[in-house]
Amino acid sequence: MPDTRITDLPAATALAAADLAPVVQGSGAAAETRRATFAQITAGVFAERMFHVRDYGAIGNGIADDVAAIQAAIDAANAAGGGIVRLGPRRYRVAAAELVVRENVCLEGPVFPGGQRPSGDYRSLPGTILLDSTRTLRVLRGATLRRVAVIRDGLGAPPTTVRAAINLRAAMAGTAITIGDGSGTHHDVLVEDVLVLGFDLALRADNSQRFNLRRMRGDNRNGIFLSRTFDITRIHDVHFWPFLTGNLSGVTLAQFGVAGVANNGSGLIRITTATAHGLVTGDLVNVTGVNGVPNANSRRTATVVDATRLDLQGSSFSGSWTGGGTLTVWNNRRLGTAFRIETSDVAEFVNCFCYGYDLGFDLGDGAQSIQLNNCSVDDLLSLKDPLTVGTWIRGSAFRTKWLGGFISSMATAVRVASTAPNQGDNQFVGVMVGGDGAARTVEVLDGGLTLVACDLPAASVYLASTGDSLSVVASDTRSTTFQGQTPADVSRIVLVANRTQALGSTPDQGTVLFRRSETLGAELGFENQDAAISYAMGIGGGPLAPLEIGGLAGVNPNGGVVLGANAAMTAPMTLTLRRASDTPANGDALGQVVFAGNNAGGSQTTFARAGGVSETVAAGSEAGAFVIETRNGATLTERLRVGATGTVTLQGPLVLPGDPTASAQAASKGYVDAQFTARRLPVAAASSATALTLAAHNARLVSANPGTTLSIDWAATGDGFSCLVANRTGGDLTIAMSGFTGTTPTNPDGLTKLRNGGLATLLAYSPDGGTTRLLLLAGAAAA
């Protein structure tokens, strides 16, 4: 149709690459119309365009397996010397084989997927690779993975029940992204702006150099595992958080009140919940707040008994439940490690964060001089989970430097167990290291640690005997507890210029005691010439904590205290016990010397004490006394008082030796009679059944008032007991006897009781040293 106008031609249908089209080449007289296929036309137009997976057959409907098409696009770009392979805003399933991003190729999605989505729903996220858990997305030398969401195939809709969330966590499997092939030839890989969800491990890099990772978001059982990554691997802006289960009402956190805690019959702890728990055997639970059964407060795997009862696997019952307790299922828990580093030199972590992981940062064997800047670890503090660790420096790891950020809500925030010999210190600078977890906040089991300008709220800091060193400098230690495996280890903790510092050199070179715990108070050790702690000075626990000075068991168990320098003194040593009171009163105890020791049951007991008492505190007429008290049974009782005027009051009998004059131990009776002219006979009044004893009735007048009955036991009186008895009962008074030779008193006239209204003497004695035991009744009142 040579004369037909183009406008009269029928419209073309879908064009194929082999279809022909007229092309006018040249201009003016040189113009010539020629034929060309559309493939010829587009080849020139798109000679330098990026590669698109759609051009290689990718469908992107989330159902068809697009791995072959995507790999073909990557291979084509690699064959062309490199280039960008684009993913459209679709969902590409990769199942039949692993996907390999080859050298000089960038596999790129349409947009940075970010992290959190409303209701945890990621089913419509553009630029997603749905990766089978048995496959991995492998990135080789000089390649780039950018702006892609890698989601485990089969993840499906977000959970709407606690059970669905538990199953989601259990289904996490596979490794999403693998850097290189472990051969040591695939370096300089870049991964950035990616989201990884639902795998056992988000990213694995082994035997590579200069690997860069920027802006990753993820929710997986484990985060990043680096090994043999050298020449400064850089990990920036990585955020691992429970995106799949977080903030879902009725899914994230399920709690049940504890209605009972008991032995299940075979030694395990059995928990009874107040309402149906809905759990199955194998579920993970946290128990907190149980009183009386301390082993119950833990994280355990449950064995379900029935709708409200379950046993805690691996537990050991002891104690007796006294109330309280909450059983929690926390679906934001990830049982793995967020960041794991081994055999890597100077790897750099900047602005990295993880939440809810058992272990935040694991710096293991060969982790050399790892640098962490503004990195943080967090957890749910209310769980008090004893198995969580913020950062663990162990094996041959050494010289870790952590600057800024925070490590909070973990059982142990920082644990150092580095065996690297002579490789320097691990340093945390400007880090908030939170306490109040379920274990020691900071512990140095081996190696060394220095905390500089750190906040240590409610933290417990511990140094083991195997630890090399522990220093805290210019930090906030106002609520910090310092502990050591032994008192010698406590003394090795170095604290300098801290806020309300606990131990160390002050500007005036003084030394301050530090507290060991809330109940144990503070302690300071003193070394002998062999560098062993031989004495301890401590401050006990409680509001009236005493200052304690003594030797140490095994080194100097019976050490004494000497007041006064070993030099020529011109005045006696003065020891003042002072009670500085704003409201002094008569009878105040001003100071006491207490004599204490253990009883047979191992309890510390005060057996005697002596001290000064203010008898009168009125200004200008002050008077004081010295008092001695002794223990008899359950109470301390005043026995001797030297009053302000010199009057000596003795409570109880004064027993002299058999012949005091001969042995010059006491004055003669004549001297005593001459000096003590005023003698009073103590009166002991009775009005009920009364057993006569040496302590209460010897050398006394017993007034037997109405209602009185008397008994006497040789064991309570002994040889030489005597007393006067005035019978005021209204009738004759008999005496019941035990432990004596006879059952009635001895009397020369055969009398055995006291007349009503009379006065008689009772004398217990033995004429032959104890074989014969007599009670003599004498006096006109005998009947």
C-alpha positions in Angstrom: 0.0 0.0 0.0 2.5 2.6 -1.2 0.0 5.4 -1.4 -1.7 4.8 1.9 -1.3 7.5 4.5 -0.1 6.4 7.9 -3.2 7.8 9.5 -5.3 5.3 7.4 -3.4 2.3 8.6 -4.9 0.0 11.2 -3.7 0.3 14.8 -0.9 -2.1 15.8 -1.4 -4.7 18.5 1.2 -5.5 21.1 4.6 -5.1 19.6 7.3 -7.8 19.7 11.0 -7.2 19.5 11.1 -8.7 15.9 8.4 -6.5 14.5 9.5 -4.1 11.7 9.0 -0.4 11.7 10.0 2.3 9.1 12.9 4.5 9.9 13.9 7.6 8.0 17.6 8.1 8.1 19.2 11.3 6.9 17.6 14.6 6.0 16.6 16.6 3.0 17.6 15.1 -0.4 19.7 12.4 1.5 16.7 11.2 3.4 15.9 7.5 2.9 13.3 5.3 4.5 14.5 2.0 5.8 13.2 -0.9 7.8 14.2 -1.8 11.4 13.0 -4.2 14.1 12.0 -2.8 17.5 14.9 -4.8 19.1 17.3 -2.7 16.9 15.6 0.5 17.9 15.5 -0.2 21.7 19.0 -1.6 21.8 20.4 1.8 20.9 18.0 3.7 23.2 18.6 1.5 26.2 22.2 0.7 25.7 23.2 1.9 29.2 20.0 1.5 31.2 19.9 -0.6 34.4 18.8 -4.2 34.4 15.2 -5.0 35.6 14.2 -8.4 36.8 10.9 -8.0 34.9 12.9 -8.1 31.6 14.2 -11.6 32.6 10.8 -13.1 33.4 10.2 -12.2 37.1 6.5 -12.1 37.9 6.6 -10.7 41.5 3.3 -12.1 42.7 4.7 -13.7 45.9 3.6 -17.1 44.6 5.7 -17.9 41.5 9.4 -18.8 42.2 11.3 -15.9 40.6 14.8 -17.0 41.6 15.8 -18.1 38.1 14.7 -14.8 36.6 16.3 -12.6 39.2 19.5 -14.6 39.0 19.5 -14.2 35.2 19.3 -10.5 35.5 22.2 -10.5 38.0 24.2 -12.7 35.7 23.6 -10.5 32.7 24.7 -7.4 34.7 27.8 -9.2 35.8 28.6 -10.3 32.2 28.2 -6.7 31.1 30.9 -5.6 33.5 28.5 -4.7 36.3 25.4 -2.6 36.9 22.2 -2.2 38.9 19.5 -4.9 38.9 16.2 -3.4 39.9 13.4 -5.0 41.8 10.0 -3.5 41.2 7.5 -2.7 44.0 6.4 -6.3 44.1 7.0 -9.5 46.2 9.5 -11.9 44.7 9.6 -15.5 45.9 13.0 -17.2 46.0 12.7 -20.9 46.8 14.4 -23.3 44.3 18.0 -22.1 44.8 20.0 -19.5 46.7 20.2 -16.0 45.1 23.8 -14.8 44.4 24.6 -11.2 43.9 27.7 -11.3 41.9 30.8 -9.0 41.6 30.1 -5.4 40.6 26.4 -5.9 40.7 23.9 -4.0 42.9 20.6 -5.7 43.6 18.3 -2.8 44.4 14.7 -2.4 45.5 12.4 0.6 45.1 12.6 2.1 48.6 14.1 1.7 52.1 11.6 -0.5 53.8 12.3 0.8 57.3 11.1 -1.1 60.3 7.8 -1.0 62.1 4.4 -1.4 60.3 0.9 -0.9 61.8 -0.2 -4.2 63.5 3.0 -5.9 62.4 1.7 -6.5 58.9 4.4 -6.8 56.2 2.3 -8.6 53.5 2.1 -5.6 51.2 5.6 -4.3 51.6 7.1 -3.3 48.2 10.4 -4.6 47.0 10.3 -7.8 49.1 12.2 -11.0 48.6 10.3 -13.9 50.1 13.2 -16.2 50.9 12.8 -19.9 51.7 14.4 -20.7 55.0 16.6 -23.3 53.4 18.1 -20.7 51.0 20.2 -17.6 51.5 20.8 -14.4 49.7 24.6 -14.5 49.1 26.5 -11.2 48.3 29.9 -11.6 46.7 33.0 -9.5 46.3 32.4 -5.8 45.5 28.6 -6.3 45.3 25.8 -4.3 46.8 22.4 -5.2 48.3 20.2 -2.1 48.8 16.7 -1.1 49.6 15.3 -4.6 49.9 13.1 -6.4 52.5 14.1 -10.0 53.0 11.3 -11.9 54.6 11.1 -15.6 55.4 8.7 -17.3 53.0 5.5 -18.4 54.7 5.6 -15.7 57.4 2.0 -14.7 56.5 -0.4 -12.6 58.5 0.7 -11.0 61.8 -0.3 -13.0 64.9 -3.5 -12.1 66.7 -3.2 -14.5 69.7 -0.5 -15.5 72.1 -0.4 -19.0 70.7 0.2 -17.6 67.1 3.0 -15.4 68.4 4.7 -18.3 70.2 4.5 -20.4 66.9 5.9 -17.5 64.9 8.9 -17.3 67.2 9.4 -21.1 67.0 9.3 -21.0 63.2 12.2 -18.6 62.8 14.8 -20.5 60.7 17.6 -20.1 58.2 20.1 -17.4 57.4 18.8 -14.5 55.4 21.9 -12.8 54.0 25.4 -14.4 53.7 28.5 -12.3 52.9 30.9 -14.2 50.6 31.4 -18.0 50.6 34.0 -18.3 53.4 36.9 -18.6 50.9 38.5 -15.3 51.9 38.2 -13.8 48.4 35.0 -11.9 48.6 35.7 -8.5 50.1 34.3 -4.9 50.0 30.6 -5.9 50.2 28.0 -3.3 50.9 24.6 -4.0 52.4 22.4 -1.0 53.2 18.8 0.0 53.8 17.5 -3.5 54.3 14.8 -5.1 56.5 15.2 -8.8 57.5 12.3 -10.6 59.2 11.6 -14.1 60.5 15.0 -15.9 60.2 17.2 -17.7 62.7 20.1 -15.4 61.6 19.7 -12.1 59.8 23.3 -11.8 58.4 26.4 -14.0 58.4 29.9 -12.8 57.3 32.8 -15.1 57.5 36.4 -14.5 56.1 35.9 -11.2 54.5 37.5 -7.8 54.6 36.1 -4.2 54.7 32.5 -5.3 54.9 30.1 -2.4 55.3 26.5 -2.7 56.7 24.4 0.4 57.0 20.8 1.0 58.1 19.5 -2.5 58.7 16.2 -3.2 60.6 15.4 -6.7 61.7 13.5 -9.2 63.9 15.1 -12.6 64.0 16.2 -15.1 66.6 19.8 -14.0 66.0 21.0 -10.8 64.4 24.6 -10.5 63.0 27.4 -13.0 63.2 30.9 -11.8 62.2 33.9 -14.0 62.1 37.3 -13.6 60.4 36.2 -10.1 59.3 39.4 -7.9 59.0 40.6 -4.5 57.9 37.8 -2.7 59.8 34.4 -4.0 59.2 31.9 -1.2 59.7 28.4 -1.8 61.1 26.3 1.4 61.3 22.7 2.1 62.3 21.4 -1.4 62.9 18.3 -1.8 64.9 17.0 -5.2 66.0 13.6 -5.1 67.6 10.5 -7.4 67.9 8.8 -5.8 64.8 6.7 -9.0 64.3 5.2 -9.2 67.7 5.8 -5.9 69.4 3.0 -3.7 70.6 0.3 -6.1 69.6 -2.5 -6.0 72.1 -3.1 -9.4 73.8 -0.2 -10.9 71.9 3.0 -9.2 73.1 2.6 -9.9 76.8 0.3 -12.4 78.5 0.4 -12.5 82.4 -1.4 -14.7 84.9 -1.6 -14.3 88.6 -0.1 -17.2 90.7 -2.6 -18.9 92.9 -0.3 -21.5 94.3 3.3 -22.8 94.3 4.0 -26.4 95.5 6.2 -29.4 95.1 4.9 -31.5 92.2 5.7 -34.7 94.0 9.1 -35.3 92.3 10.9 -32.2 93.4 9.9 -29.8 90.6 8.1 -26.5 91.2 4.4 -26.6 90.3 2.7 -23.3 89.5 -1.1 -22.9 89.8 -2.4 -19.9 87.9 -5.5 -18.0 89.0 -7.0 -18.3 85.5 -6.6 -20.7 82.6 -3.1 -20.2 81.1 -3.7 -21.7 77.6 -0.1 -22.9 77.4 1.3 -26.2 76.0 4.3 -28.2 77.1 7.5 -26.7 75.7 6.3 -23.0 76.1 8.7 -20.6 77.7 7.5 -18.7 80.8 8.9 -16.2 83.3 7.9 -16.3 86.9 8.4 -13.3 89.1 7.3 -12.0 92.6 6.9 -15.5 94.2 7.5 -15.3 98.0 8.8 -18.2 100.0 10.0 -20.3 97.1 12.9 -18.4 95.7 13.8 -20.9 92.9 10.4 -20.3 91.3 11.5 -16.8 90.2 13.2 -17.7 87.0 12.7 -18.4 83.3 11.7 -22.0 82.6 10.2 -24.3 80.0 6.8 -25.4 81.1 5.3 -28.9 81.3 1.5 -28.4 81.3 -0.4 -30.5 83.8 -3.9 -29.1 83.2 -5.6 -25.8 82.4 -4.3 -24.0 85.5 -1.3 -26.0 86.5 2.2 -26.4 85.0 5.6 -27.7 86.2 8.8 -25.8 85.7 11.3 -28.0 83.9 14.7 -28.2 85.6 13.6 -26.5 88.7 14.1 -27.6 92.3 11.5 -26.9 94.9 12.4 -25.6 98.4 10.8 -23.4 100.9 7.1 -22.7 101.4 5.0 -20.4 99.3 3.7 -17.4 101.3 1.9 -15.6 98.5 2.6 -13.4 95.4 3.7 -14.2 91.9 3.1 -13.5 88.2 3.6 -16.0 85.4 4.4 -14.2 82.1 4.7 -15.2 78.5 6.6 -12.5 76.7 6.6 -12.9 72.9 9.1 -10.2 72.4 11.8 -12.5 73.8 14.4 -13.5 71.2 16.5 -16.4 72.6 19.6 -15.7 70.5 22.3 -13.1 70.2 21.9 -9.7 68.5 25.6 -9.1 67.6 28.2 -11.8 67.7 31.8 -11.1 66.8 34.8 -13.5 66.7 38.3 -13.3 65.2 37.8 -9.8 63.9 40.1 -6.7 64.3 38.9 -3.2 65.1 35.3 -3.9 63.8 33.3 -0.7 64.2 29.7 -0.5 65.5 28.0 2.8 65.4 24.4 3.6 66.6 23.4 -0.1 66.9 20.6 -1.2 69.2 18.9 -4.4 70.2 15.9 -5.1 72.4 14.7 -8.4 74.0 17.6 -10.6 73.1 19.2 -13.0 75.6 22.6 -11.7 74.7 23.1 -8.2 73.2 26.8 -8.1 72.1 28.9 -11.3 72.3 32.6 -10.5 71.8 34.3 -13.8 71.6 37.6 -15.4 70.7 39.8 -13.2 68.6 37.6 -10.1 68.9 40.4 -7.5 68.9 39.9 -3.9 69.8 36.2 -3.8 68.8 35.0 -0.2 68.8 31.4 0.6 69.8 30.0 4.1 69.6 26.5 5.0 71.0 25.4 1.4 71.0 22.7 0.2 73.3 21.0 -2.9 74.7 17.5 -3.0 76.4 15.1 -5.6 77.8 11.9 -5.8 79.8 13.0 -5.1 83.4 9.8 -6.3 85.0 10.6 -9.9 84.0 13.8 -9.9 86.1 15.0 -12.6 83.7 18.2 -14.1 85.2 19.5 -15.4 81.9 20.0 -12.2 79.9 23.4 -10.4 79.4 23.9 -7.0 77.8 27.5 -7.5 76.6 29.8 -10.4 77.2 33.5 -10.0 76.6 35.0 -13.5 76.7 37.6 -16.0 75.4 40.6 -14.2 73.9 38.7 -11.0 73.2 40.5 -7.9 74.4 40.7 -4.1 74.4 37.0 -3.4 73.7 36.2 0.2 73.6 32.5 1.2 74.2 31.6 4.9 74.0 28.2 6.3 74.9 24.8 4.5 74.7 23.2 2.5 77.4 22.9 -1.1 78.6 19.8 -1.5 80.8 17.2 -3.9 82.1 19.4 -7.0 81.6 20.2 -9.4 84.4 23.9 -8.7 83.8 24.7 -5.6 81.8 28.5 -6.2 81.4 30.3 -9.4 81.9 34.0 -9.7 81.3 35.6 -13.1 81.2 38.5 -12.5 78.9 41.5 -14.9 79.1 43.7 -12.9 76.7 47.0 -12.5 78.6 48.6 -9.0 79.0 46.4 -7.5 76.3 45.2 -4.5 78.2 41.9 -3.3 79.5 38.3 -3.1 78.2 36.9 0.4 78.6 33.3 1.7 78.8 33.1 5.5 78.6 30.0 7.5 79.2 27.7 4.5 79.2 24.6 4.2 81.3 24.9 0.8 82.8 21.6 0.0 84.5 21.1 -2.2 87.5 18.1 -3.6 89.4 18.1 -6.7 87.3 18.1 -10.3 88.4 21.9 -10.6 88.7 25.1 -8.6 89.3 25.1 -5.6 86.9 28.8 -5.6 86.2 31.0 -8.6 86.8 34.7 -9.1 86.0 35.4 -12.9 86.1 38.7 -12.7 84.1 40.5 -9.9 82.3 40.2 -6.2 83.1 37.5 -3.5 82.9 37.5 0.3 83.4 34.3 2.3 83.6 34.8 6.0 83.0 32.1 8.7 83.4 29.4 6.0 83.5 26.0 6.1 85.3 25.6 3.1 87.5 22.0 3.4 89.0 21.1 0.6 91.4 24.1 -1.4 90.0 26.1 -4.1 91.7 29.7 -4.3 90.6 31.7 -7.4 91.3 35.3 -8.5 90.9 36.2 -12.2 91.1 39.5 -13.5 92.4 40.4 -14.5 88.8 39.7 -11.0 87.5 42.7 -8.9 86.5 41.4 -5.5 87.4 38.3 -3.4 87.9 38.4 0.4 88.0 35.5 3.0 88.2 36.5 6.6 87.4 34.5 9.8 87.5 31.2 7.8 87.5 27.9 8.2 89.3 28.1 5.5 92.1 25.6 7.0 94.5 23.4 3.8 94.5 26.1 1.4 93.5 27.1 -1.7 95.5 30.7 -3.0 95.2 31.5 -6.7 95.9 34.3 -9.1 95.6 34.7 -12.8 95.7 36.8 -12.3 98.9 37.6 -9.2 101.0 41.0 -9.1 99.2 39.2 -8.8 95.9 37.1 -6.0 97.2 40.2 -4.1 98.1 41.5 -4.4 94.5 38.6 -2.4 93.1 39.9 1.0 92.2 37.5 3.9 92.5 38.7 7.4 91.7 36.8 10.8 91.7 33.4 9.3 91.5 30.2 11.0 92.6 29.6 9.9 96.2 32.6 7.6 95.5 32.8 4.4 97.3 36.5 3.6 97.7 39.7 5.1 96.6 41.8 8.2 97.0 40.0 11.5 97.7 41.7 14.9 96.9 43.1 15.0 100.5 44.3 11.4 100.2 41.7 10.1 102.5 40.1 6.7 102.0 36.4 6.0 102.1 34.6 2.7 102.9 32.3 1.3 100.3 29.2 -0.8 101.0 29.2 -4.5 100.1 25.4 -4.8 99.9 22.2 -3.4 101.4 22.5 -5.6 104.4 26.3 -6.2 104.8 27.3 -2.6 104.9 30.9 -1.5 104.1 34.3 -3.1 104.5 37.9 -2.0 104.2 40.8 -4.4 104.4 44.3 -3.8 105.7 47.3 -5.7 104.3 50.2 -7.1 106.3 53.8 -7.2 105.0 52.9 -10.3 102.9 50.2 -8.3 101.0 47.5 -10.4 102.6 44.5 -8.9 104.2 45.1 -9.3 108.0 42.5 -6.9 109.4 39.1 -5.7 108.3 37.4 -2.5 109.2 33.7 -2.6 108.4 30.4 -0.8 108.8 27.5 -3.1 109.4 24.1 -2.9 107.9 21.0 -1.2 109.2 20.2 2.3 110.4 22.5 2.0 113.5 25.3 0.2 111.7 28.3 -0.3 114.0 31.9 0.2 113.1 33.6 -3.3 113.3 37.3 -3.9 113.6 38.8 -7.4 113.7 41.1 -10.0 112.3 40.3 -12.3 109.4 39.8 -16.0 109.5 42.8 -18.0 108.2 45.1 -15.0 108.3 44.8 -13.3 111.7 41.7 -14.8 113.4 42.4 -13.5 116.9 43.8 -10.1 116.2 43.4 -7.4 118.9 43.1 -3.7 118.8 45.7 -1.5 120.6 45.0 2.2 121.3 48.1 4.3 121.6 51.1 4.6 119.4 54.2 2.4 120.1 56.1 5.5 121.2 56.8 7.5 124.4 53.5 9.1 125.3 53.3 12.0 127.7 49.6 11.6 128.5 47.3 8.6 128.8 45.3 7.4 125.8 41.7 8.7 126.1 38.8 6.8 124.8 35.5 8.8 124.8 32.1 7.2 124.3 29.7 10.1 123.7 26.0 10.4 123.3 25.4 13.8 121.5 21.6 14.2 122.0 19.5 17.3 121.4 17.0 16.1 124.1 19.1 14.6 127.0 17.2 13.0 129.8 17.8 11.5 133.2 18.7 7.8 132.9 20.1 8.0 129.4 22.7 5.4 128.6 25.7 7.5 127.4 28.0 4.8 126.2 28.4 1.0 126.6 31.2 -1.6 126.3 29.4 -4.7 125.0 30.8 -8.2 125.5 29.3 -10.5 122.9 29.9 -14.0 121.4 28.1 -16.8 119.8 25.8 -19.1 121.8 25.7 -22.9 121.2 23.2 -22.3 118.3 25.6 -20.1 116.5 23.7 -16.8 117.2 25.6 -13.8 118.3 24.6 -12.9 121.9 25.5 -10.1 124.3 26.5 -11.8 127.6 27.5 -8.6 129.6 27.9 -4.9 129.2 29.2 -2.0 131.1 28.5 1.7 130.6 27.8 5.2 131.9 24.4 6.5 132.7 23.2 10.2 133.2 21.4 10.2 136.5 20.8 13.9 136.4 21.2 16.1 133.3 20.1 19.5 134.8 22.8 22.1 134.0 25.0 22.8 137.1 23.8 19.7 139.0 24.8 16.9 136.6 25.2 13.5 138.1 26.2 10.2 136.5 26.6 6.5 137.4 28.6 3.5 136.2 26.5 0.4 135.6 27.3 -3.3 135.0 24.7 -5.6 133.5 24.9 -9.4 133.0 22.7 -11.8 131.1 20.6 -14.5 132.8 18.4 -16.3 130.4 16.7 -14.0 127.9 17.4 -10.6 129.4 20.3 -8.3 130.5 19.8 -7.1 134.1 21.6 -4.4 136.1 23.8 -6.1 138.7 26.1 -3.3 140.0 25.7 0.5 140.1 28.2 3.0 141.3 26.2 6.2 141.9 27.2 9.8 141.7 27.8 10.0 145.5 29.8 6.9 145.5 27.0 4.6 146.7 27.5 1.1 145.4 24.3 -0.9 144.8 24.7 -4.6 144.3 21.7 -6.6 143.0 22.3 -10.2 144.2 24.4 -11.9 146.8 28.1 -11.0 147.5 29.9 -14.3 147.7 33.3 -14.3 149.4 36.0 -17.0 149.3 36.1 -19.5 152.2 38.8 -17.7 154.1 39.2 -14.2 152.5 41.4 -12.9 155.2 43.9 -15.7 154.9 44.2 -15.3 151.1 44.0 -11.5 151.3 41.1 -11.5 148.9 38.6 -9.7 151.0 38.2 -7.8 154.2 37.4 -9.5 157.5 33.8 -9.6 158.9 34.8 -7.2 161.7 35.9 -4.6 159.1 32.8 -5.1 157.1 30.6 -4.8 160.3 32.5 -1.6 161.3 32.2 0.1 157.9 28.7 -0.9 156.9 26.7 -0.1 160.0 23.4 0.3 158.1 22.1 -3.2 157.0 18.8 -3.9 155.6 17.2 -7.3 155.2 15.7 -7.6 151.7 12.0 -8.6 151.6 10.6 -11.0 149.0 6.8 -10.8 149.0 4.8 -13.9 147.9 1.0 -14.5 147.4 0.9 -17.6 145.3 2.8 -20.9 144.8 6.4 -20.0 145.4 9.6 -22.1 144.8 12.4 -20.9 147.0 15.7 -20.3 145.1 19.2 -19.1 146.0 19.0 -16.2 143.6 15.6 -14.9 144.7 15.3 -15.7 148.4 18.7 -16.4 150.0 19.3 -14.1 153.0 15.9 -12.5 152.6 12.7 -12.2 154.5 10.0 -14.0 152.7 6.6 -12.5 153.4 4.1 -15.3 152.9 0.9 -13.4 152.2 -2.5 -15.0 151.8 -2.6 -17.5 148.9 1.0 -18.5 149.4 2.3 -22.1 149.2 6.0 -22.8 149.6 8.3 -25.4 148.0 12.0 -25.9 148.1 14.4 -27.9 145.8 17.9 -28.7 146.9 19.1 -28.1 143.2 17.7 -24.5 143.4 19.1 -23.6 146.8 22.2 -25.8 147.6 24.3 -26.0 150.7 24.1 -22.9 152.9 20.8 -21.4 151.8 18.9 -19.6 154.5 15.9 -17.3 154.7 13.3 -16.0 157.2 9.7 -16.8 156.6 6.8 -14.6 158.0 3.6 -16.6 157.8 0.7 -14.2 157.0 -1.4 -16.7 155.2 -4.1 -17.0 157.8 -3.3 -20.7 158.6 -0.4 -23.0 159.3 2.1 -23.1 156.4 3.7 -26.4 155.2 6.8 -26.6 153.0 7.0 -29.1 150.1 10.5 -30.5 149.7 12.4 -32.2 146.9 16.0 -33.3 146.5 16.5 -33.5 150.3 17.2 -36.5 152.5 13.8 -36.3 154.1 10.4 -35.1 153.1 9.7 -32.7 156.1 12.0 -30.1 157.7 14.3 -31.1 160.6 13.3 -29.6 164.0 14.6 -30.5 167.5 11.0 -30.7 168.7 9.7 -32.6 165.7 7.8 -29.6 164.3 7.2 -29.5 160.5 5.4 -26.3 159.6 5.0 -22.7 160.5 2.3 -21.3 162.7 0.0 -18.7 161.4 1.4 -15.2 162.2 4.8 -16.6 163.2 8.4 -16.0 162.0 10.8 -18.9 161.5 14.1 -19.6 159.8 14.8 -22.1 157.0 18.3 -23.4 156.6 19.4 -25.9 153.9 22.7 -27.6 154.6 24.7 -30.8 154.3 26.7 -32.0 157.4 28.7 -34.4 155.3 29.5 -32.6 152.0 26.3 -33.4 150.2 25.4 -37.0 150.9 22.9 -35.9 153.6 20.7 -32.9 152.6 18.7 -31.3 155.4 16.2 -28.5 155.7 16.3 -27.1 159.3 13.1 -25.3 160.6 13.9 -23.2 163.6 12.1 -20.5 165.7 9.2 -20.0 167.9 6.8 -20.1 164.9 7.4 -23.7 164.2 4.4 -26.0 164.7 
